[in-house]
Amino acid sequence: MRRRLIGWTALLAAVAGGALWIRRALTRPPELSFARVERGQLVSTLVSNGKVEPAEFVLVRSEREGVLARVAVERGARVHRDDLLAEIEDQEARTELAAAEARLAAARASLEWIQRGGRDAELAEIENGLARARLDEQEAERELRALEKLLVKQAATALEVQAARDRLERARTEIRGLEQKRAVLVSSSDRAAAEARLKEAQAALEQAGLRLRQCRIRAPLPGVVYELRVRRGDYVRPGDPVAAVGKLDPVRVRVYVDEPELGRLARGMPVVITWDALPGRSWQGSIEQTPLQVTALGTRQVGEVVLTIRNPEQDLLPGANVNAEIRTQVVRAGLIIPKEAVRRRSEQTGTWVLEGDRLRWRPIRPGASTLTRVQVLEGLREGELVALGSAPELRDGLRVRPLRP
């Protein structure tokens, strides 16, 4: 009986002790982590992603149709302006050029002949006839003057004088006839036709030369062949893309920023680019162009921001999907707290501050921020402690056991 009484006494003592421990546990202040308000530098950033493209590029297209006899470059090749990229079979164009050169030579010869007055033999015959007729004219003029003087002295007859005049007139008539014959040997219409044939032959030669040059597809600017769409033996038509050539230093990155964040951006703001394909690497640049309009992108309203990024090693490739961190503001000596310490209460922004061992609500005015930290412009002092946790339910005057940093 006595042993049973002792057992019941021990059990009651244990129950009482447990109840006391539970009561103390329930009334014990909760543990809560705190962070210290510190003065330091904060770089406010805006993070987005985008796609790389050359700052300057040309999509090179074929200007004529044919089979590619040769592709002279590989993807990634660095080229100078007018370097050969690919070549279309040109036998037909060479034949056409040779025929055009022959037609031009014939047209030039024909015009030269016309400019000399006609056929060489006929022209020589007319010139010889003119020379003889002019000599006859000179002799007839001398004879006529002599006979006219003799007639005055009655040493010659009027009939002899008239015969001399007739001889002079015949010589002059022959000269006029030969000059007319020389003039009509080649007409003005013949000259015009010959000149037209020459122009036509010159145009045909230029066209044939152009078609031959079009068989050789060349780089329009110095840069890198970052896209190659053809290979030897492919059949291309006018307008078909052959390659893309661009300058890869610098490059451009186009990113989309949500409308509420656009007011934070300005031209010239520094940017850091990272690419998952090359971890540990980064590229520097700045905002080249802020959005010109806001457009819908799915359910978002966004603006397109153009970044210029330095790429001296040209290893940031066009088409790559990259991460962009835009530095919108740099605070060099501000009061900084963790972002998780900032809370909303009754439409008011603030934080829980430790005063002794109790919490006090403190409204604050936040400034610049990052993903993890916030600048406090008003409401806090350097060295104060702000609460980080949210459980249990926090309230003004709550007693806590602080876990200090």
Legacy VTK file of the C-alpha trace (Angstrom):
# vtk DataFile Version 3.0
C-alpha trace
ASCII
DATASET POLYDATA
POINTS 405 float
0.000 0.000 0.000
2.810 2.284 0.922
4.627 1.554 -2.365
1.489 2.302 -4.344
1.178 5.631 -2.561
4.784 6.501 -3.417
4.152 5.661 -7.105
1.122 7.900 -7.305
3.042 10.678 -5.625
5.883 10.418 -8.226
3.404 10.423 -11.106
1.677 13.515 -9.816
5.026 15.241 -9.385
5.975 14.417 -12.989
2.654 15.696 -14.322
3.023 18.868 -12.307
6.585 19.355 -13.579
5.488 18.839 -17.170
2.659 21.284 -16.798
5.031 23.845 -15.325
7.496 23.346 -18.226
4.674 23.717 -20.770
3.439 26.869 -19.073
6.913 28.357 -19.058
7.442 27.372 -22.692
4.179 28.975 -23.685
4.965 32.180 -21.859
8.642 32.321 -22.827
9.511 35.163 -25.298
10.045 33.875 -28.890
13.479 33.896 -30.512
13.818 36.319 -33.416
16.733 37.107 -35.746
17.867 40.689 -36.178
20.129 42.593 -38.549
22.085 45.743 -37.781
21.474 49.005 -39.649
24.819 49.682 -41.328
26.250 52.424 -43.450
27.743 51.310 -46.728
27.584 51.210 -50.503
24.562 49.901 -52.377
24.347 49.392 -56.097
20.737 49.449 -57.245
20.246 47.154 -60.227
17.543 46.114 -62.629
17.865 42.573 -63.921
16.524 41.347 -67.240
17.559 39.096 -70.107
17.955 39.550 -73.816
19.556 38.364 -77.028
22.891 39.370 -78.563
23.134 40.822 -82.065
25.956 42.548 -83.965
26.077 46.312 -83.624
26.415 46.490 -87.412
25.605 43.618 -89.741
24.456 42.764 -93.259
22.550 39.720 -94.434
24.352 38.952 -97.711
22.038 37.741 -100.491
22.639 36.269 -103.917
22.110 38.686 -106.814
21.666 36.023 -109.503
20.686 32.416 -109.800
22.941 29.460 -110.301
24.791 26.601 -108.664
27.393 27.422 -106.033
30.722 26.223 -107.368
32.570 27.270 -104.214
32.038 28.461 -100.643
35.190 30.323 -99.682
34.635 30.839 -95.923
33.490 28.985 -92.846
31.207 30.135 -90.064
33.178 32.283 -87.631
35.712 33.431 -90.241
36.956 37.019 -90.016
36.746 38.814 -93.349
37.682 42.156 -94.857
35.468 44.217 -97.110
35.135 42.618 -100.609
36.586 39.272 -99.471
35.084 36.378 -101.426
32.354 34.493 -99.553
31.010 32.202 -102.271
31.112 31.805 -106.048
28.397 30.814 -108.526
29.342 28.808 -111.636
30.284 31.481 -114.204
30.915 29.736 -117.554
27.764 31.178 -119.106
28.613 34.654 -117.824
32.161 34.397 -119.227
30.802 33.414 -122.656
28.365 36.316 -122.566
31.172 38.713 -121.652
33.380 37.528 -124.520
30.513 37.986 -127.014
29.842 41.482 -125.683
33.528 42.412 -126.029
33.489 41.224 -129.676
30.360 43.272 -130.466
31.933 46.346 -128.900
35.111 45.960 -130.986
33.039 45.679 -134.187
30.961 48.741 -133.286
34.068 50.798 -132.610
35.625 49.803 -135.946
32.428 50.721 -137.805
32.253 54.155 -136.180
35.934 54.846 -136.857
35.391 54.022 -140.540
32.426 56.386 -140.703
34.358 59.131 -138.898
37.093 58.861 -141.558
34.451 59.449 -144.245
33.810 55.999 -145.647
35.732 53.242 -147.364
39.427 54.034 -147.682
39.665 53.227 -151.454
36.648 55.339 -152.435
37.794 58.164 -150.233
41.282 58.090 -151.761
39.841 58.171 -155.291
37.720 61.213 -154.462
40.647 63.023 -152.855
42.848 62.346 -155.911
40.109 63.670 -158.190
39.791 66.805 -156.092
43.524 67.387 -156.271
43.520 67.142 -160.066
40.441 69.360 -160.369
42.001 72.058 -158.175
45.177 72.037 -160.315
43.007 72.409 -163.421
41.188 75.295 -161.727
44.453 77.065 -160.941
45.774 76.662 -164.495
42.433 77.816 -165.937
42.486 80.919 -163.704
46.052 81.830 -164.837
45.217 81.252 -168.485
42.024 83.350 -168.229
43.857 86.304 -166.632
46.587 86.170 -169.298
44.115 86.061 -172.189
42.093 88.915 -170.722
45.254 91.078 -170.693
46.047 90.058 -174.288
42.483 90.835 -175.312
42.945 94.423 -174.096
46.054 94.667 -176.296
44.113 92.959 -179.106
46.650 90.137 -178.996
43.956 87.533 -178.243
40.448 86.991 -179.485
37.234 87.051 -177.503
36.643 83.464 -178.508
39.887 82.375 -176.825
38.922 84.254 -173.645
35.500 82.574 -173.597
37.112 79.159 -174.033
39.344 79.855 -170.986
36.283 80.853 -168.949
34.521 77.631 -169.922
37.556 75.574 -168.872
37.640 77.302 -165.454
33.949 76.697 -164.939
34.327 73.006 -165.779
37.123 72.658 -163.215
35.009 74.327 -160.559
31.988 72.217 -161.418
34.110 69.073 -161.084
35.357 70.222 -157.660
31.796 70.816 -156.425
30.731 67.424 -157.691
33.588 65.594 -155.990
32.963 67.445 -152.709
29.300 66.496 -152.824
30.251 62.888 -153.552
32.597 62.863 -150.579
29.926 64.405 -148.375
27.298 61.801 -149.293
29.715 58.856 -149.075
28.567 58.560 -145.393
25.234 60.132 -144.404
24.360 61.631 -141.007
21.946 58.761 -140.422
24.794 56.281 -140.920
26.855 58.110 -138.312
23.936 58.195 -135.839
23.273 54.496 -136.364
26.923 53.633 -135.806
27.045 55.693 -132.606
23.882 53.997 -131.357
25.355 50.558 -132.061
28.479 51.545 -130.107
26.432 52.684 -127.082
24.385 49.515 -127.208
27.551 47.395 -127.352
29.049 49.315 -124.410
25.867 48.799 -122.359
25.822 45.094 -123.216
29.466 44.795 -122.113
28.755 46.555 -118.801
25.761 44.286 -118.197
27.783 41.171 -118.993
30.559 42.359 -116.668
28.019 42.990 -113.903
26.550 39.486 -114.299
30.044 38.009 -114.083
30.803 40.049 -110.948
27.495 38.911 -109.451
28.769 35.343 -109.661
31.223 36.287 -106.907
29.461 36.975 -103.616
31.654 39.243 -101.486
31.687 40.602 -97.936
30.013 44.036 -97.832
31.934 45.119 -94.707
34.771 43.923 -92.479
33.640 41.633 -89.680
32.841 38.037 -88.793
30.780 35.513 -90.757
28.506 34.594 -87.868
25.925 32.836 -90.039
26.461 30.729 -93.173
23.367 29.340 -94.894
24.774 27.621 -97.991
27.252 24.997 -99.064
28.928 23.969 -102.314
26.453 22.611 -104.880
23.423 24.523 -103.550
21.201 26.249 -106.112
20.513 29.873 -105.240
18.130 32.426 -106.694
18.259 36.230 -106.589
17.487 37.356 -103.043
18.364 34.061 -101.366
20.375 34.637 -98.136
23.943 33.321 -98.298
25.659 34.576 -95.132
25.428 37.141 -92.353
28.492 39.325 -91.769
28.695 41.648 -88.791
30.992 43.567 -86.491
31.171 41.833 -83.091
32.921 44.550 -81.111
30.805 46.080 -79.815
27.596 44.054 -79.882
24.037 45.033 -79.061
21.695 43.371 -76.596
17.950 44.019 -76.668
16.178 43.536 -73.347
12.566 44.063 -72.288
11.814 45.957 -69.065
8.423 46.090 -67.359
6.650 49.418 -67.653
6.809 50.359 -63.910
10.625 50.084 -64.007
11.171 52.213 -67.111
11.397 55.444 -65.119
14.580 54.171 -63.472
16.443 53.957 -66.779
18.524 56.557 -68.595
20.871 56.519 -71.537
24.488 55.805 -70.559
23.728 53.775 -67.422
26.336 51.016 -66.921
25.411 47.408 -67.703
27.004 44.057 -66.886
26.241 41.050 -69.134
26.675 37.384 -68.189
26.181 34.303 -70.329
25.400 30.868 -68.902
27.485 29.247 -71.645
30.634 30.947 -70.266
30.200 30.962 -66.471
32.480 33.304 -64.602
32.772 35.701 -67.555
31.177 39.126 -67.798
31.013 41.909 -70.373
30.646 45.629 -69.729
28.585 48.201 -71.565
25.888 50.844 -71.232
22.353 51.738 -72.290
22.406 52.984 -75.871
18.689 53.629 -76.297
15.772 53.797 -73.892
12.302 52.643 -75.024
10.489 54.660 -77.673
7.153 53.051 -76.833
5.495 50.546 -74.530
4.179 47.350 -76.102
2.427 44.200 -74.960
4.546 41.092 -74.427
2.167 38.336 -73.421
0.466 39.624 -70.267
3.204 42.224 -69.625
3.544 45.836 -70.734
7.216 46.326 -71.563
9.667 48.674 -73.231
12.590 47.589 -75.412
15.973 48.783 -74.147
19.024 48.619 -76.434
22.400 48.014 -74.788
25.866 48.456 -76.311
28.337 45.900 -74.946
32.094 45.811 -75.451
33.255 42.468 -76.840
37.019 42.789 -77.490
37.619 39.034 -77.723
34.505 38.594 -79.881
33.437 35.559 -77.863
29.966 36.891 -77.012
28.151 35.408 -79.991
25.130 36.724 -81.911
21.933 34.940 -80.998
23.105 34.107 -77.452
20.525 34.515 -74.663
22.236 36.535 -71.936
21.504 38.050 -68.530
21.679 41.823 -68.164
22.190 43.720 -64.919
21.587 47.446 -65.353
23.064 49.617 -62.606
20.385 52.259 -62.146
21.845 53.933 -59.038
24.936 53.780 -56.793
24.606 54.798 -53.135
28.073 55.211 -51.649
27.400 55.888 -47.939
23.759 55.147 -47.165
21.972 53.382 -44.306
21.399 49.826 -45.521
19.156 47.041 -44.187
18.201 43.601 -45.560
15.204 43.666 -47.861
13.401 41.048 -45.756
13.292 43.537 -42.866
11.053 45.900 -44.850
7.330 45.307 -44.269
3.946 46.809 -45.113
1.521 47.680 -42.311
-1.699 49.644 -42.745
-0.566 51.054 -46.114
2.661 52.103 -44.459
6.227 50.973 -45.207
8.326 50.276 -42.139
10.268 47.778 -40.061
10.311 46.253 -36.558
13.069 47.765 -34.418
14.436 46.215 -31.228
14.132 48.535 -28.190
15.460 46.713 -25.126
13.858 43.279 -25.490
10.660 44.446 -27.208
9.606 45.215 -30.783
8.591 48.686 -31.890
7.080 49.533 -35.285
9.080 52.191 -37.127
7.871 53.783 -40.404
10.703 54.282 -42.898
11.252 55.917 -46.277
13.115 53.460 -48.539
15.442 54.544 -51.309
17.472 52.537 -53.791
17.334 48.766 -53.580
18.783 45.531 -54.892
17.408 42.005 -54.774
18.573 41.635 -51.140
19.192 45.096 -49.649
17.401 48.445 -49.290
18.628 51.977 -48.609
16.742 53.752 -45.799
16.429 57.503 -46.297
14.424 58.247 -43.131
13.293 56.405 -39.972
16.376 54.534 -38.764
19.771 55.246 -37.175
23.043 53.502 -37.782
23.581 50.589 -35.373
19.912 49.898 -34.612
18.621 46.317 -34.910
15.736 45.409 -37.239
13.758 42.153 -37.156
14.186 39.643 -39.953
11.705 36.871 -39.153
7.938 37.005 -39.561
6.862 34.187 -37.192
5.335 34.326 -34.666
2.930 37.119 -35.521
4.801 40.307 -34.748
3.156 43.173 -32.904
4.123 46.397 -31.261
5.534 45.822 -27.783
6.114 42.084 -28.284
8.829 40.793 -25.981
11.415 38.694 -27.852
14.691 36.890 -27.326
16.915 38.536 -29.949
19.389 36.545 -32.012
21.863 39.313 -32.642
24.107 39.484 -35.758
LINES 1 406
405 0 1 2 3 4 5 6 7 8 9 10 11 12 13 14 15 16 17 18 19 20 21 22 23 24 25 26 27 28 29 30 31 32 33 34 35 36 37 38 39 40 41 42 43 44 45 46 47 48 49 50 51 52 53 54 55 56 57 58 59 60 61 62 63 64 65 66 67 68 69 70 71 72 73 74 75 76 77 78 79 80 81 82 83 84 85 86 87 88 89 90 91 92 93 94 95 96 97 98 99 100 101 102 103 104 105 106 107 108 109 110 111 112 113 114 115 116 117 118 119 120 121 122 123 124 125 126 127 128 129 130 131 132 133 134 135 136 137 138 139 140 141 142 143 144 145 146 147 148 149 150 151 152 153 154 155 156 157 158 159 160 161 162 163 164 165 166 167 168 169 170 171 172 173 174 175 176 177 178 179 180 181 182 183 184 185 186 187 188 189 190 191 192 193 194 195 196 197 198 199 200 201 202 203 204 205 206 207 208 209 210 211 212 213 214 215 216 217 218 219 220 221 222 223 224 225 226 227 228 229 230 231 232 233 234 235 236 237 238 239 240 241 242 243 244 245 246 247 248 249 250 251 252 253 254 255 256 257 258 259 260 261 262 263 264 265 266 267 268 269 270 271 272 273 274 275 276 277 278 279 280 281 282 283 284 285 286 287 288 289 290 291 292 293 294 295 296 297 298 299 300 301 302 303 304 305 306 307 308 309 310 311 312 313 314 315 316 317 318 319 320 321 322 323 324 325 326 327 328 329 330 331 332 333 334 335 336 337 338 339 340 341 342 343 344 345 346 347 348 349 350 351 352 353 354 355 356 357 358 359 360 361 362 363 364 365 366 367 368 369 370 371 372 373 374 375 376 377 378 379 380 381 382 383 384 385 386 387 388 389 390 391 392 393 394 395 396 397 398 399 400 401 402 403 404
